[in-house]
């Protein structure tokens, strides 16, 4: 069984974002809880999904932008860049 970060999960469950962003947050929560995917995969997919929203000329809400910046923060020698281990 793959263990997921309860801190990441609680952050995703508590964040208040708009409906477009919530779809991707819910997808990440589902991947962590039900599919038991690794945190690395979930973070990578969520960053990609949030980036797609921005590419299509949509602005992220402030909570979603803060989460995106936290997830996509450069880090030397460590992946994923989510510091909630």
C-alpha positions as CSV (number, residue, x, y, z in Angstrom):
1,X,0.0,0.0,0.0
2,X,1.3,3.4,-1.0
3,X,1.2,5.9,1.8
4,X,0.2,9.4,1.0
5,X,1.0,12.6,2.8
6,X,-1.9,13.4,5.2
7,X,-0.7,17.0,5.2
8,X,-1.0,17.3,1.4
9,X,-4.4,15.6,1.5
10,X,-5.7,17.9,4.3
11,X,-4.4,20.9,2.4
12,X,-6.2,19.8,-0.8
13,X,-9.4,19.1,1.1
14,X,-9.4,22.5,2.9
15,X,-8.5,24.8,0.0
16,X,-11.3,27.0,-1.4
17,X,-11.0,27.6,-5.1
18,X,-13.3,28.2,-8.0
19,X,-15.2,25.5,-9.8
20,X,-12.7,25.0,-12.6
21,X,-9.8,24.5,-10.2
22,X,-11.9,22.4,-7.9
23,X,-12.3,19.7,-10.6
24,X,-8.5,19.3,-10.6
25,X,-8.2,19.4,-6.8
26,X,-10.9,16.8,-6.5
27,X,-9.1,14.6,-9.0
28,X,-5.9,14.9,-6.9
29,X,-7.8,14.0,-3.8
30,X,-9.3,11.0,-5.5
31,X,-5.9,9.8,-6.8
32,X,-4.5,10.0,-3.3
33,X,-7.4,8.4,-1.4
34,X,-8.9,5.9,-3.8
35,X,-6.3,5.1,-6.4
36,X,-3.5,5.1,-3.8
37,X,-1.2,6.9,-6.3
38,X,2.2,8.2,-5.0
39,X,2.4,11.8,-3.9
40,X,5.0,12.5,-6.6
41,X,2.6,11.5,-9.4
42,X,-0.3,13.4,-7.9
43,X,1.7,16.6,-7.4
44,X,3.1,16.3,-11.0
45,X,-0.4,15.9,-12.4
46,X,-1.9,18.7,-10.3
47,X,0.9,21.1,-11.4
48,X,0.3,20.2,-15.0
49,X,-3.5,20.7,-14.7
50,X,-3.1,24.1,-13.0
51,X,-0.6,25.1,-15.6
52,X,-3.1,24.2,-18.3
53,X,-5.7,26.5,-16.8
54,X,-3.1,29.4,-17.0
55,X,-2.1,28.5,-20.5
56,X,-5.7,28.8,-21.6
57,X,-5.7,32.4,-20.5
58,X,-7.6,31.8,-17.2
59,X,-6.4,33.3,-14.0
60,X,-6.0,31.1,-11.0
61,X,-7.6,32.2,-7.8
62,X,-5.3,33.4,-5.0
63,X,-5.5,30.1,-3.0
64,X,-4.9,28.1,-6.2
65,X,-2.0,30.3,-7.2
66,X,-0.4,30.0,-3.8
67,X,-0.8,26.2,-4.0
68,X,0.7,26.1,-7.5
69,X,3.7,28.2,-6.4
70,X,4.2,25.9,-3.4
71,X,4.0,22.7,-5.6
72,X,6.1,24.1,-8.4
73,X,8.8,25.6,-6.2
74,X,12.3,24.8,-7.4
75,X,14.2,22.6,-5.1
76,X,17.7,21.2,-5.5
77,X,17.8,17.5,-5.4
78,X,14.3,16.8,-4.2
79,X,11.2,15.8,-6.0
80,X,8.4,16.5,-5.6
81,X,8.7,20.1,-4.5
82,X,5.9,19.8,-2.0
83,X,7.4,20.3,1.4
84,X,4.5,18.8,3.4
85,X,6.2,15.4,4.1
